């Protein structure tokens, strides 16, 4: 095996010199950043981006482009340098503004901010997990749309990753599944430089990475000199020949290669080199140009616009032939992948199904109502792509048209196994790829495992629908380890995440439709294990879609407004009746999604919450969110401690979710 001492400095090329110089200069100007990875991976990046990556800088959204993910996103100046040099809309001034306010070159690559960045990376391990999702989407789309002689979906997903990504557990989850699925269009380059922030990783990371990935079912190419362009080229060509397994190319590199006094040490990992060392590095690599100065011939050698334009033009010509041969398939591909539009009959499908829910008025668990909604919507929505973390039979995420993705074939459903974090990060990649609307599922209490990927979906404004069942102490005997008390409240704190907790089948159907309609962010559906009665009656769909609405008006001037969600809405209605019997008029508000409700007009919110009357919120979860609605003069019937192992009915009684306790709570504030 190669070790760092056996790696000789490369014959420094001006092409890689441009990457190293831009990384040094931008980090130095910002006085912040990570020059080590860009300098250490310059040869790997040059081989991939100049010789093999199929992309068009003039159109970063070309449907059949190769996807590139910098999983070790702290080395962001690597991708910024590559995007700039190859001709994306990222100017030298943008690079000069590295890590500055409102810059297109943030500290870590951010999707939607920088043209050509496919996913937001930085939380280590999630980039490679997103890459697995990108490759899953390519595989499933190819199986659905390609026809003999017409491979209109035929691209690779490439990812760079480092020691930190491999130490994070989410990479184990995602890469294990990638091997099982035989994702032959996924190629990862491991930057094996042996350094992390604390120093040499041999004190805390001694895994045999090649054997680990071989055990996952990957094709592994070990012991590649990451500064030898010919060796990198040979490894990449070998990886592309293996079509039934993902490939890991293990590249031994020297972090900060080109910095004569700091390369190979953690000093170059996450800090500017300093003026003296940059001057020494320029001399060492033979780069004689001023900071941020790239000669015209170097730009010309890197420019990918002409090549990329021809690649896309050739694909457009093939797609035109495909459209002539398969007009319906082509139209569907254009709708989903290029236009990103829902079907023309989507609204009618929703209206018809919601009306059927009202007419049926079933007494069912909202997890079952969710499965019914999937079964109603999925036939009209072929882009719906499901999955569950080994709990399909409990989450009820399967429907009769579900087909599992396998090593041999594509499909529209993924059996994720017990991999909640990996599942959510992979689904983010599926959403980012385009062509699918992914939904994922587990028990609500296990959303904790997926927390950072949930946050990334919200940060990237990705449409992922997260089905979380067994939403409260109502799951009963499994006890406090499985009873989510704080989870709904905590997820409501995540910006740009809509958290729905529907009360019955109708609210569940509307919540599903709203989540599908929402193109600018993810949604959570928190669903009951236990059966719930129909409570919505003839409430209009557009009222439910507002996130909160008056479900039952008071008989006469209201003294109190009862606000409830999910299984507690029926309790609020029963308490309203009991209060009326004692001469106390109460209104009942169902608030399935406070996040959506908060986006309504001030007048609407005031009308729903009541003008001047006292308020009591009722939810079998942590009470803190509700303080902003009930104010100092109101109260909350909630749970601020962990649950117990007992039948659900006993637990609801013990924790005060009874008509008598709600009535007493009202009386205490009047």
C-alpha positions in Angstrom: 0.0 0.0 0.0 1.1 3.5 -0.7 1.8 5.8 2.2 2.3 9.5 2.3 6.1 9.3 2.3 6.0 7.2 -0.9 3.9 9.8 -2.8 6.1 12.1 -4.8 5.1 15.6 -5.7 3.6 15.6 -9.2 5.0 17.4 -12.2 2.8 20.4 -11.4 0.6 21.3 -14.4 -0.7 24.8 -15.0 -4.1 23.2 -15.2 -4.0 22.0 -11.7 -2.0 25.0 -10.7 -5.1 27.1 -11.5 -7.1 25.1 -8.9 -4.4 25.4 -6.3 -3.9 29.1 -6.8 -7.6 30.0 -6.7 -8.0 27.9 -3.5 -5.1 29.5 -1.8 -6.0 33.0 -2.9 -9.7 32.8 -2.0 -9.1 31.3 1.4 -6.4 33.9 2.1 -8.6 36.8 1.1 -11.5 35.6 3.2 -9.1 34.8 6.0 -11.3 31.7 6.4 -11.7 28.3 4.7 -10.1 25.0 3.9 -7.4 25.0 1.3 -6.1 21.5 2.0 -8.7 19.4 0.1 -8.7 21.5 -3.1 -5.0 21.5 -3.3 -4.8 17.8 -2.5 -7.5 16.7 -5.0 -6.4 19.0 -7.9 -5.2 16.1 -10.1 -8.3 14.0 -9.4 -10.5 16.9 -10.2 -8.7 17.7 -13.4 -9.0 14.2 -14.7 -12.7 14.0 -14.0 -13.9 17.4 -14.9 -11.8 18.0 -18.0 -11.8 14.5 -19.5 -14.9 12.7 -18.4 -17.6 14.7 -16.8 -20.6 15.2 -19.2 -22.0 18.6 -18.4 -22.9 21.9 -20.0 -21.8 25.0 -18.1 -24.3 27.1 -20.2 -27.2 24.9 -18.9 -26.6 23.6 -15.4 -30.0 21.9 -15.5 -29.5 19.8 -18.7 -31.5 16.7 -17.9 -28.9 14.1 -18.9 -25.9 15.7 -17.4 -23.6 13.8 -15.1 -24.0 14.7 -11.4 -21.1 15.8 -9.3 -21.2 15.9 -5.5 -18.4 17.3 -3.3 -19.3 15.4 -0.2 -16.3 16.8 1.7 -18.0 20.2 1.2 -15.6 22.1 3.5 -13.3 22.0 0.5 -15.7 24.2 -1.3 -13.1 26.2 -3.2 -12.4 23.0 -5.2 -15.9 23.0 -6.8 -16.0 26.8 -7.0 -12.7 26.8 -8.9 -13.9 24.0 -11.2 -17.2 25.8 -11.9 -15.4 29.0 -12.7 -12.8 27.5 -14.9 -15.1 25.4 -16.9 -17.4 28.4 -17.7 -20.4 28.4 -15.3 -22.0 31.7 -14.2 -19.5 32.1 -11.4 -17.1 35.0 -12.0 -13.7 35.8 -10.6 -15.3 38.4 -8.5 -17.6 35.7 -7.0 -14.5 33.8 -6.1 -13.0 36.9 -4.5 -16.2 37.1 -2.4 -15.7 33.6 -1.0 -17.5 33.2 2.3 -18.8 36.8 2.3 -22.4 38.0 2.9 -24.8 37.1 0.1 -22.0 35.7 -2.0 -22.5 32.9 -4.6 -19.5 31.2 -3.0 -20.6 30.3 0.5 -18.4 28.6 3.0 -19.9 25.2 2.0 -21.6 24.5 -1.4 -25.2 25.4 -1.3 -27.8 24.2 -3.8 -29.8 27.0 -5.4 -27.1 29.6 -4.6 -24.3 28.5 -6.9 -24.9 27.4 -10.5 -23.7 23.9 -11.0 -23.9 22.8 -7.3 -26.1 19.8 -7.2 -26.6 19.5 -3.5 -25.8 21.4 -0.3 -22.8 19.6 1.4 -20.8 20.2 4.5 -22.5 18.0 7.1 -20.1 15.1 6.4 -21.5 11.9 5.0 -24.6 13.4 3.6 -23.2 14.4 0.3 -22.2 10.8 -0.6 -25.7 9.7 0.7 -27.3 12.3 -1.6 -25.2 10.9 -4.4 -26.6 7.5 -3.8 -30.1 9.0 -4.2 -29.1 10.7 -7.4 -27.9 7.3 -8.7 -31.1 5.6 -7.6 -33.1 8.2 -9.5 -31.0 7.7 -12.6 -31.5 3.9 -12.4 -35.3 4.2 -11.9 -35.8 6.8 -14.6 -33.7 4.8 -17.1 -35.8 1.7 -16.4 -39.0 3.7 -16.9 -38.2 5.8 -19.9 -35.3 4.1 -21.9 -36.2 2.0 -24.9 -34.0 -0.1 -27.2 -31.8 2.3 -29.1 -33.0 5.3 -27.0 -31.0 5.6 -23.8 -32.3 9.1 -23.0 -31.4 8.6 -19.3 -27.7 7.6 -19.3 -25.5 9.5 -16.9 -23.1 9.0 -14.0 -23.1 10.3 -10.5 -19.6 11.1 -9.3 -18.7 12.1 -5.7 -15.6 13.1 -3.9 -15.4 12.1 -0.2 -12.9 12.1 2.6 -12.1 10.4 5.9 -14.7 12.5 7.7 -17.5 11.3 5.4 -16.5 7.7 5.9 -16.4 8.1 9.7 -20.0 9.5 9.8 -22.5 6.7 10.2 -24.8 7.9 7.5 -22.2 6.9 4.9 -22.4 3.4 6.1 -26.1 3.3 5.8 -26.2 4.8 2.3 -23.2 3.0 0.8 -24.4 -0.4 2.1 -27.7 0.1 0.3 -25.9 1.3 -2.8 -24.0 -1.9 -3.0 -27.1 -4.0 -2.5 -28.8 -2.1 -5.4 -25.9 -2.5 -7.7 -25.7 1.2 -8.7 -23.2 0.9 -11.4 -23.5 4.5 -12.5 -22.2 5.7 -9.1 -18.4 6.3 -8.8 -16.8 7.7 -5.7 -13.3 9.1 -5.2 -12.0 8.6 -1.7 -9.5 11.3 -0.8 -7.3 9.2 1.5 -5.0 11.9 3.0 -5.0 10.6 6.6 -5.7 14.0 8.0 -8.7 15.6 9.8 -9.0 18.7 11.9 -7.4 17.1 15.0 -4.5 15.7 13.1 -3.5 12.3 11.8 -6.5 10.1 11.7 -4.6 6.9 12.6 -5.4 7.6 16.2 -9.2 7.4 15.6 -9.8 5.9 12.2 -8.1 2.7 11.2 -10.9 1.0 9.2 -9.8 -1.0 6.2 -11.9 1.1 3.8 -11.4 -1.0 0.7 -12.5 -4.2 2.5 -15.4 -2.4 4.0 -16.7 -1.3 0.6 -16.0 -4.7 -0.9 -18.2 -6.2 1.8 -20.9 -3.7 0.8 -20.8 -5.1 -2.7 -18.8 -2.3 -4.3 -16.2 -2.5 -7.0 -13.1 -1.2 -5.2 -9.9 0.1 -6.8 -7.4 0.5 -4.0 -4.0 2.2 -3.7 -4.2 4.8 -6.5 -1.7 7.6 -6.4 -4.0 10.6 -6.3 -1.4 12.9 -7.7 -0.6 10.7 -10.8 -3.0 11.7 -13.5 -2.3 8.6 -15.6 -3.1 6.4 -12.6 -6.3 8.3 -11.9 -7.4 8.1 -15.5 -6.8 4.3 -15.6 -8.8 3.8 -12.4 -11.7 5.9 -13.7 -11.8 4.0 -17.0 -11.8 0.7 -15.0 -14.6 1.9 -12.8 -16.8 2.8 -15.8 -16.4 -0.7 -17.2 -18.1 -2.2 -14.1 -21.8 -1.7 -14.7 -23.3 -3.9 -11.9 -21.7 -2.3 -8.9 -20.9 1.1 -7.6 -17.2 1.9 -7.7 -14.9 3.3 -5.0 -11.5 4.7 -6.2 -9.2 5.0 -3.2 -6.8 7.8 -3.9 -3.9 8.3 -1.6 -3.1 12.0 -1.5 -1.2 14.6 0.4 -3.4 17.2 1.9 -2.4 20.7 0.7 -0.2 19.3 -2.0 1.8 22.3 -3.3 2.3 24.0 0.0 6.0 23.1 0.6 6.0 23.7 4.4 2.4 22.7 5.4 1.4 19.9 3.0 0.7 16.6 4.7 -0.3 18.2 8.0 -3.5 19.4 9.7 -2.2 23.0 9.5 -3.3 23.2 5.9 -6.8 21.6 6.6 -8.9 24.5 7.7 -6.9 27.7 7.8 -5.3 30.2 5.3 -1.8 29.4 4.4 -0.5 32.9 5.1 1.2 35.3 2.7 4.7 33.8 3.1 3.6 30.2 2.5 1.5 31.2 -0.5 4.5 32.9 -2.0 6.5 29.7 -1.4 3.7 27.6 -2.8 3.6 29.7 -6.0 7.3 29.1 -6.5 7.0 25.4 -5.6 4.2 24.7 -8.2 5.6 27.1 -10.8 2.6 29.5 -10.7 3.9 33.0 -11.5 0.6 34.8 -11.8 -0.9 37.4 -9.4 -3.7 36.5 -7.0 -6.9 35.6 -8.9 -5.2 36.0 -12.3 -5.8 33.1 -14.7 -4.1 33.3 -18.1 -6.3 33.1 -21.2 -4.7 29.9 -22.4 -5.5 28.2 -19.1 -9.1 29.4 -19.3 -9.3 28.1 -22.9 -7.9 24.7 -21.8 -10.5 24.4 -19.0 -13.5 25.9 -20.8 -16.3 23.3 -21.0 -19.0 25.3 -22.8 -18.3 24.2 -26.4 -17.9 20.5 -25.5 -20.9 20.7 -23.1 -23.1 22.4 -25.7 -22.3 19.7 -28.2 -23.1 17.0 -25.7 -26.5 18.6 -24.9 -27.2 19.3 -28.6 -26.5 15.6 -29.5 -28.8 14.5 -26.7 -31.5 16.9 -27.9 -31.3 15.4 -31.3 -31.7 11.9 -29.8 -34.6 13.0 -27.7 -36.3 14.5 -30.8 -36.1 11.0 -32.4 -37.3 9.5 -29.2 -40.3 11.9 -29.2 -41.2 10.8 -32.7 -41.0 7.1 -31.8 -42.6 7.3 -28.3 -44.6 10.6 -28.1 -46.4 9.7 -24.9 -43.3 8.7 -23.0 -41.5 11.8 -24.3 -44.3 14.1 -23.1 -44.3 12.4 -19.7 -40.5 12.8 -19.4 -40.7 16.5 -20.4 -43.5 17.1 -17.9 -41.7 15.5 -15.0 -38.0 16.0 -15.6 -37.8 19.1 -17.7 -40.9 21.0 -16.9 -41.2 19.8 -13.3 -45.0 20.1 -13.5 -47.8 18.0 -11.8 -50.2 16.2 -14.1 -53.0 18.3 -15.7 -55.7 16.2 -13.9 -54.0 16.4 -10.5 -56.4 19.0 -8.9 -59.4 17.0 -10.1 -57.9 13.8 -8.6 -57.5 15.5 -5.2 -61.0 17.0 -5.2 -62.6 13.7 -6.1 -60.7 11.8 -3.5 -61.3 14.3 -0.7 -65.0 14.3 -1.5 -65.0 10.5 -1.2 -63.3 10.7 2.2 -66.0 13.1 3.4 -68.8 10.8 2.1 -67.3 7.7 3.6 -66.6 9.2 7.1 -64.4 6.2 8.2 -63.3 5.5 11.7 -59.6 4.7 10.9 -56.1 5.5 12.0 -54.6 8.3 10.1 -51.7 6.0 9.1 -54.3 3.9 7.3 -55.9 7.0 5.9 -52.5 7.9 4.6 -52.1 4.6 2.8 -55.5 5.1 1.3 -54.5 8.5 0.1 -51.3 7.1 -1.5 -53.4 4.4 -3.2 -55.7 7.1 -4.6 -53.1 9.6 -5.7 -50.2 7.4 -6.9 -52.0 6.1 -10.1 -52.4 9.7 -11.2 -48.9 10.7 -10.1 -46.3 8.3 -11.5 -43.5 10.5 -10.1 -44.4 9.4 -6.6 -41.5 7.4 -5.2 -42.0 5.7 -1.9 -40.0 4.0 0.8 -39.9 3.0 4.4 -37.1 2.2 6.9 -38.1 -1.4 7.4 -41.6 -0.5 8.7 -43.8 -0.6 5.6 -46.3 -2.9 7.3 -46.6 -0.5 10.2 -46.2 2.8 8.4 -48.6 1.6 5.7 -46.6 3.0 2.8 -47.1 0.3 0.3 -49.9 0.4 -2.3 -50.9 -2.0 -5.0 -48.9 -0.3 -7.7 -45.6 -0.2 -5.7 -42.6 -1.9 -7.3 -39.4 -2.2 -5.3 -36.1 -1.1 -6.8 -33.7 -3.9 -7.0 -30.3 -4.7 -8.4 -31.9 -6.1 -11.5 -34.5 -3.4 -12.2 -35.9 0.0 -11.4 -39.2 0.8 -9.7 -41.1 3.3 -7.6 -40.5 2.1 -4.1 -37.3 1.6 -2.1 -37.0 -0.8 0.8 -34.5 1.2 2.9 -33.9 -1.3 5.7 -33.3 0.0 9.2 -31.5 3.2 7.9 -33.5 6.2 8.9 -30.7 8.8 8.4 -29.5 7.2 5.2 -33.1 6.9 3.9 -33.8 10.6 4.4 -30.5 11.7 2.8 -30.9 9.3 -0.1 -34.4 10.7 -0.7 -33.0 14.2 -0.7 -30.8 13.0 -3.6 -33.8 11.5 -5.4 -35.7 14.8 -5.1 -32.6 16.8 -6.2 -32.2 14.6 -9.3 -35.7 15.5 -10.6 -38.4 13.3 -12.1 -39.6 12.0 -8.7 -41.4 13.2 -5.6 -40.0 10.9 -2.8 -41.8 10.0 0.3 -40.1 8.2 3.2 -41.4 6.7 6.4 -40.6 5.5 9.9 -42.1 5.8 13.4 -42.2 9.4 14.5 -39.9 8.8 17.5 -37.2 7.6 15.0 -37.2 10.9 13.1 -34.4 11.8 15.6 -32.1 9.5 13.7 -32.8 11.4 10.5 -32.8 14.8 12.0 -30.0 16.5 10.1 -31.2 15.1 6.7 -34.7 16.5 7.5 -33.0 19.9 8.2 -31.1 19.6 4.9 -34.3 19.0 2.9 -35.7 22.2 4.4 -32.5 24.1 3.8 -32.4 23.0 0.2 -36.2 23.6 -0.4 -36.6 20.0 -1.5 -40.0 18.4 -1.9 -39.7 15.3 0.3 -42.7 13.9 2.1 -41.9 12.3 5.5 -44.5 9.9 6.8 -44.1 9.5 10.5 -46.6 7.2 12.2 -47.3 6.2 15.8 -47.4 9.9 16.6 -48.0 10.0 20.4 -48.5 8.1 23.6 -51.4 6.5 21.6 -49.0 3.8 20.4 -49.3 2.4 24.0 -47.5 -0.6 25.3 -44.1 -0.1 23.6 -43.5 2.6 26.2 -41.5 5.8 26.4 -38.6 4.7 24.1 -41.2 4.6 21.3 -43.6 7.3 22.4 -42.8 10.6 20.7 -43.4 13.4 23.1 -41.1 16.2 21.9 -40.7 15.3 18.3 -43.6 17.2 16.6 -42.8 20.3 18.6 -39.1 20.1 17.8 -39.7 19.6 14.1 -41.9 22.7 14.0 -38.8 24.7 14.9 -37.1 23.8 11.6 -37.5 26.6 9.2 -39.3 25.8 5.9 -40.6 22.4 7.2 -44.4 22.0 7.2 -45.5 19.6 9.9 -49.0 18.2 9.5 -50.8 16.3 12.3 -54.2 15.5 10.7 -57.3 14.6 12.8 -59.1 12.2 10.4 -59.1 10.8 6.9 -60.2 14.0 5.2 -57.5 16.1 6.8 -55.0 13.4 6.0 -56.0 13.4 2.3 -55.7 17.2 2.2 -52.3 17.1 4.0 -51.0 14.6 1.4 -52.2 16.8 -1.4 -50.7 20.0 0.1 -47.4 18.2 0.6 -47.4 17.1 -3.0 -48.3 20.6 -4.2 -45.6 22.2 -2.2 -42.6 22.5 -4.6 -40.4 24.6 -2.3 -39.9 22.5 0.7 -40.5 19.2 2.6 -43.5 18.2 4.7 -44.0 15.9 7.6 -47.2 13.9 8.1 -47.4 12.8 11.8 -50.0 10.0 11.9 -51.8 8.0 14.5 -51.5 4.3 15.2 -55.0 4.2 16.8 -58.3 4.6 14.9 -59.8 8.1 14.9 -63.4 9.1 14.1 -64.2 11.5 11.2 -64.6 15.0 12.7 -64.3 17.4 9.7 -67.7 16.9 8.3 -68.4 19.3 5.4 -65.4 21.5 6.1 -64.1 22.9 2.7 -60.7 21.7 1.5 -59.4 25.2 1.2 -60.0 25.8 4.9 -58.0 22.7 5.8 -55.2 23.8 3.5 -54.8 27.0 5.5 -53.4 24.9 8.3 -55.9 26.0 10.9 -59.6 26.7 10.7 -62.8 26.9 12.9 -64.2 23.4 13.0 -67.1 24.1 15.3 -68.4 27.5 16.3 -69.8 28.3 19.7 -73.5 28.4 20.4 -73.6 32.1 21.3 -70.8 34.4 22.3 -67.7 32.4 22.9 -65.9 32.4 26.2 -63.0 30.2 25.1 -61.4 28.8 22.0 -60.2 25.2 22.1 -57.3 24.5 19.7 -56.4 20.9 18.9 -54.6 18.7 16.4 -54.7 15.0 15.4 -56.3 12.6 17.9 -57.1 15.4 20.3 -59.5 17.2 17.9 -62.3 14.8 18.9 -61.5 15.4 22.5 -61.9 19.1 21.9 -65.3 18.6 20.4 -66.4 16.4 23.3 -65.2 19.0 25.7 -67.1 21.7 23.8 -70.3 19.7 24.3 -69.6 19.3 28.0 -68.8 22.9 28.5 -72.0 23.9 26.7 -74.0 21.7 29.1 -72.5 23.9 31.9 -73.4 27.1 30.1 -69.9 27.9 28.8 -69.7 28.6 25.1 -66.6 27.3 23.3 -65.3 27.3 19.8 -63.1 24.5 18.4 -60.2 25.1 16.1 -58.5 22.3 14.3 -54.9 23.2 13.5 -53.4 20.4 11.5 -50.4 22.5 10.4 -49.3 25.5 12.5 -46.5 26.2 9.9 -49.0 26.8 7.2 -51.4 28.6 9.5 -48.7 31.1 10.4 -48.3 32.0 6.7 -52.0 33.2 6.5 -53.0 36.8 6.7 -53.2 38.5 10.1 -57.0 39.0 9.7 -57.6 35.3 8.9 -55.5 34.2 11.9 -57.3 36.6 14.2 -60.7 35.4 13.0 -59.7 31.7 13.6 -58.2 32.2 17.0 -61.0 34.4 18.3 -61.0 38.1 19.3 -60.3 38.5 23.0 -61.6 35.1 24.3 -59.4 32.8 26.3 -57.7 29.9 24.6 -56.8 26.3 25.5 -54.6 24.2 23.3 -54.8 20.4 23.4 -52.1 18.1 21.9 -50.5 14.9 23.1 -47.0 16.3 22.9 -44.7 18.9 24.3 -46.7 22.1 25.1 -44.2 24.9 24.3 -45.3 25.7 20.7 -48.8 26.4 21.8 -47.8 29.2 24.2 -47.7 31.6 21.3 -51.3 30.9 20.5 -52.8 30.8 24.0 -50.9 33.7 25.4 -50.3 34.5 29.1 -54.0 34.1 29.9 -54.5 30.7 28.3 -53.3 27.2 29.0 -52.1 24.0 27.3 -53.1 20.4 27.9 -50.0 18.7 26.8 -47.1 16.4 27.9 -43.8 17.7 29.2 -42.4 14.4 30.4 -41.7 11.0 29.0 -44.5 8.4 28.6 -45.2 5.1 30.2 -45.7 1.5 29.0 -49.4 0.8 29.2 -52.5 0.5 26.9 -53.2 3.8 25.1 -56.5 4.5 26.8 -54.9 4.3 30.2 -52.1 6.6 29.1 -54.5 9.3 27.7 -56.4 9.2 31.0 -53.2 9.3 33.1 -51.8 12.3 31.2 -55.1 14.3 31.4 -56.4 13.9 27.9 -60.0 13.6 29.2 -63.1 15.7 28.8 -63.1 16.4 32.6 -59.5 17.7 32.6 -60.1 19.9 29.5 -63.3 21.3 31.1 -61.4 22.0 34.4 -58.5 23.6 32.4 -61.1 26.0 30.8 -62.7 26.8 34.1 -59.2 27.6 35.7 -58.6 30.4 33.2 -62.0 31.9 33.0 
